[in-house]
Amino acid sequence: MSAADVSPGATAFRAVARADAGLFTHRFNYPVAARLASASFRARLRPSALTLANLVLGVGASVAVVAVTPWLHRDLVHVGVGVAVWLIWQLAYCLDCADGQLARVSGKSSPAGGRLDVLCDIAVQVALVAAVIAVSASAGREYPVWLPGVFAASWMVNMVTSVMAKEGANVSLVTSRSLPVLIVKLVRDYGFIVTVIAATIAIAPSAMVWVMAGFTLVNCGFLAASIGLTARAAWRSGPPTT
C-alpha cells in the first residue's frame, strides 16, 4: 500500500482546526468533526458535500421548530423537539467544522468552496434566528415589538465576525486562552449557543424571549465594544500630524 492510499487519522484533521474557536467547540465539536472528516476522506467526499449537508440539516431542524410551534407547549412535545433539534443542530455544526478540516488535509480548499461555506453558514443562522423568534412568539408573552428585529440584526455580529475570522482577521477583544476567559466567551460559541436554545425549547419554551433578549444584549455589547476598540486603534495608527 502506497503512502497516498493511507487515510489520515482523526488526529491529523483535529490538528488543522482553527485555534480561535470557543471552549465548547474545542472540547465537543472539533473531536467529532475530525472523525467525520476522516470518514469523509476515506469515502472520497469533497468538502462541499459536508458544507451542503450542514445546510440541509441546520436549516431543516430550524424549519421543523417553526412548523411545530403551535403544538410546542402541549404535554411533553417540547422535550422531544428540544432533544431532537439539539442533536441535529450539533451534527450540522460538526459537519461545518469538518468541511474546513477536510479541505485543508486533502488540499481541496478553494475560493469557491470558501464562499459556499460562508453562504451556507449564513443560511443556517438565519433559519436559527427565525426559530428563536417563532418559539418566543408562541408563548404569548408581552415584549417590545422591536426586540425580534434588534435580535435578528444584532445576530449579524456573529455572522460577520465568523466570516472575518475565517478570512484570518483577529476579531477577538480578549485574546487570552485562560480557562476563566474561555468560560466567559461561551456566550459567543456557536456550539454552546445552540445548546442553550435547544435546552430552552426542551425545558421551558415560554422562556425563549429571555434567551432572545440575553443574546441581543450580548451581541449589541460586543458590537459596541468592538467599534470602540477598533476606532481607538484606527485613531492611534493614523499618520502623524506635522
Secondary structure, 3 states (H helix, E strand, C coil): CCHHHCCCCHHHHHCCCCCCCCHHHHHHHHHHHHHHHHHHHHCCCCHHHHHHHHHHHHHHHHHHHHHHHHHCCCCCHHHHHHHHHHHHHHHHHHHHHHHHHHHHHHCCCCHHHHHHHHHHHHHHHHHHHHHHHHHHHHCCCCCCCCHHHHHHHHHHHHHHHHHHHHCCCCCCCCCCCCHHHHHHHHHHCHHHHHHHHHHHHHHCHHHHHHHHHHHHHHHHHHHHHHHHHHHHHHHHCCCCCC
